[in-house]
Amino acid sequence: MSKFWSPFVRDLAPYVPGEQPKMANLVKLNTNEHPQGPSPKVLDAIRAEADDRLRLYPDPRSTALCEAIADYYRIKPEQVFVGNGSDEVLAHIFMGLFRQSRPLLFPDITYSFYKVYCGLYGIDYQTVPLDQDLSIRLTDYDALNGGIIFPNPNAPTGRLLPLADIEALLRRNTESVVVVDEAYIDFGGDSAIALIGRYPNLLVTQTLSKSRSLAGLRIGLAVGDEALIEGLTRIKDSFNSYPLDRLAVAAGKAAFEDDAWFRQGRDRVVEQRGWLIGQLAERGFQTLPSAANFVFTRHPGHSGADLARGLREQGVIVRHFGKPERIADYLRITIGTAGQNQTLVAALDRLL
């Protein structure tokens, strides 16, 4: 703490990112990174862009990437917004769309950055408790609000909402923006992007960090009605007109164009997720249904803290949140390679 800080900075409660340890021979299953690297076409695109043109500013609209995304989802480029990771895209959404006279609604157990943004931008909010089975029940959001946001699948639970439930919410909630945060949708669900043409208050966010193996480049996007995208662009151009550099734009475009690589990697993760859930069940773990690239699991005979600590001592890192109390004994385990998952199971056997 410094005497030069403003009271605003002193009172902030920042987001705590997942640990990025520097341990040798580590099995890192704590931050939901993809076990398969990016497409070779992505690497070729980065190499091709790494030349004398780096002295020039990038396209402030990232047009080539927006067009590639629009082509992939069969929408218009004007319905696409991109930013420096989906966290930046979400930050612009909170600032530009959620600073309303009524409270923002989101789940009580969900992506913890939502509360951070509310503190940063002075947004009034109310959390809506998850159901007893740790699922989101969208009928609980039928209240006056200044906006609604939730991940699908939810994080850290991994539970998926059917598209029909989301559309039913949109039919009931027409006077405020509904944001569906789809960081993990590619691993098991249908994207709400299919609904944007019918609901002008719907905004869908995604990231290239998970299913497209580009966490190191920081590329996020939002898709929605052109008027919503225009609002986000006004925020962006009041903050940073050039959020994506030339390498990121080229890489993102190539990632969307190499659909075969994307599908191959996604299918491997889904296969390994099923294998790991089965292995955990054999050992007495209780695992929530997951449509993400991670599982959320607990063992009735062992505390989550003890398991996380014991795994770490064996060089296996998983995510343990500890709070709130309802999830204190759960571990969030990223789906790794077949070898990493086998190492995890062997380490659990030694603990159990």
Buried (B, 14 or more C-beta within 10 A) or exposed (E): EEEEEEEEEEEEEEBEEBEEEEEEEBBBBBBBBBBBEBBEBBEEBBEEBEEEEEEEEBBBBBBBBBBBBBEBBEBBBBBBBBBBBBBBBBBBBBBBBBBBEBBBBBBEBBBBBBBBBBBBEEBEBBBBEBEEEBBBBBEEBEEEBBBBBBBBBBBBBBBBBEBEBBBEBBEEBEEBBBBBBBBBBBBBBBBBBBBBEEBBBBBBBBBBBBBBBBBEBBBBBBBBBEEBBEBBBEBBEEEBEBBBBBBBBBBBBBBBBBEEBBEEBBEBBBEBBEBBBEBBEEEEBEBBBBBBBBBBBBBEEBBBEEBBEBBBEBBBBBBBBEEEEEBBBBBBBBBBBEEBBBBBBEBBEEBE
